[in-house]
């Protein structure tokens, strides 16, 4: 069993990448409930929230600038030096956790440098990259319905998240339930 503390084998990693409100967290929780071995759910949001509140809209942490894109709201996120250090630490922590035999479901939004770094860091591990997609209109409707997101974030991330990515599995979450998506992942990678 891969999750056995006596095992010298690194854990497996399933990295879910997609725009905010595509369903990463819901899919991760469903996937946790159906895997044979236990999987830890690692969320980018949890690492971002580790920063003190005064760095949540700060040039050194994570800075959110609202604007307009062809008549639609947009939120541009700039990651400062401290914010980047936090996210880089997250990526390295994921590797450290896996090397201790922990299976992980990583819930992330890959925008720039992290794509290359993840590919390098995970190259010697059993890691699967899963791209989660949905139509922009659906993502924006979900963003509105959630009530806990900055409106316009999905629009800003939409063209960036999947650019240059190569996936082991791509899933359209537009009409599939989180459990259906989790079953596709579990079946594809025999989790």
N, C-alpha and C positions, 0 to 999 in steps of 0.2 A: 504494500500500500504506500503510495507516494507521500501521504501526510504523516506517516509514522515517524515519531521523533528519533527512532534508531536508524532511520534511513540516511545514507550518505548522498542520496540523489537529490539534486536541486528540484524545487517545485516547478510546476508548470505555470505559465503566464498567459492570460487571455487579455489583450489590450483592446478595449472598446474606444474607438475614436469617432467623434461626430459632433455636430453643432449642438449647442445648448438646446434643450427641450426635444431632442431626437429620441430620448428614452433610455439613455445609458444606465442611469441609476436603477430604473424599474427593471430593465433587462438583467442587470447584474444581480439584483436581489432574487429574481426568478431563477437565474442560473445557479445561484448558491443553493437554492432549495431542491435542485434536481441532480446535482453532480454526485457521483459515487463518493469521491473523497472531498473533504472540506476545502473550501476556497475562501480566502479573505477578500473583502471588497475594499479596494484602495481608491479613494476619491480625490481628484485634484482639488475640489472645493474644500475638503477637510484640511488640506495643506495650506491653501490660501487663507483659510479662517484662523490658522495658527498665528498669523501676524496680529499685532495690536490693532484695534479698530482705527486708530489714526493713520495707519498705512493702507487702509482700504480704498481711499481715493486720494492718493498721495503720489507724486512723481517718482519717489524711490521705491514704492510698493507696487500697487496696481492703481492706475489712473484711468477713470472712465470719462470720456468726453462725448456728450450727446450732440447730435447734429441731424442733418436731413440728407437723404439720398433719393433724388427724383420724387420728392413729395412724401417719402416714408421716413419714419424715425430710424436713426442708426446710432449705435453706441460703439465708439472706437476704444479699445482697451490698449493702454501702453503699459508695459511691464518695466519697472525700474530695476536698478541694480539689486536691491534687497529682495524684490519679488522674484527676480530671475534666480537668485541664490536659493530661495525657498523651493522653487520648482525643480531646479537642478538637484537639490538635495532629495526631493521626492523621487526623482528618477533613479538616483543612486541607492536610496532606501529600498526601492522595489527590488533591485538586484540583490541587495544584502538579505532581504527577507526570503527571496527565492533560493538563495544559496544555503539558507538554513533549512530548506525542505518545505517551505510554505508555498502552497498553491495560491495564486492571486488572480483576481479579476480587477483590472485597472480601468478606471472610468476617467477619461481624459479628453481634452480638446487640444489637438496638436496644431500649432499655428506656424512656427518658424523653425528655429534651431533645434527644438526638441525632437523633431522628426528624425534628423540625422543622428542625434545623440542616442535616442531610443534604439535605433537600428544597430548602432555600434555596441551599446551596453548589453543588448539582449541577444546578440549574435551567437553566443556560446550556450544559450539557454533554450529550453523548449518553450518558445513564445509564439503566439498566434495573434496576428493583427486583424481585427475585425472592423470594417468600415460600416457605420450606421448612417443611412441616408433617409431623407424625407423631402417632399416638396416644400419650398420656401413658404408657401401660403399655409401649409399645415404647421410648420415650425412656428410661424408667427402667431397663429391661432392658439397653439399650445402655450407659447410664451405669455400671451395675454391672459389665458385661463389660469395659469399657475399663480400669478399675483406676487411671486417672489423673485422675479427677474427684471432687469432693466429692459424696457421695450426698445428693440432695435439691435440687441446683441446678436440674435440669430441672423439677421440680415448682414451684419458686418462679418460674422464668422463663415457664412455660407460658402463663399468662393475660396476661402483660405484653407479650411480644415482638411480637405481631401487632396489638395494640390500636391502633386509629386508623390503621393502615397501608393504603395503596392500592398494589397490586402490578401490574406489567406481566405477571407470570406467577406462578401458584401451583402448587406441586408437592407431592404427597403422597409422602414418602420411606419410608412404612411398609413397602412391599414392593418398590419399585423399586430397582434397583442404582444406585450412583453414576454409572456410565457411561450408563445409561438416562436418568437425570436430566440429565446433562451434554448428552446428545444432544437432549433436549427444549429446553434453553436455547439451544444452538447453532442449532437449526432455527428457533426462534421469532424470534431476533434476527439471523439470518444471520451467524453468527460463523465 
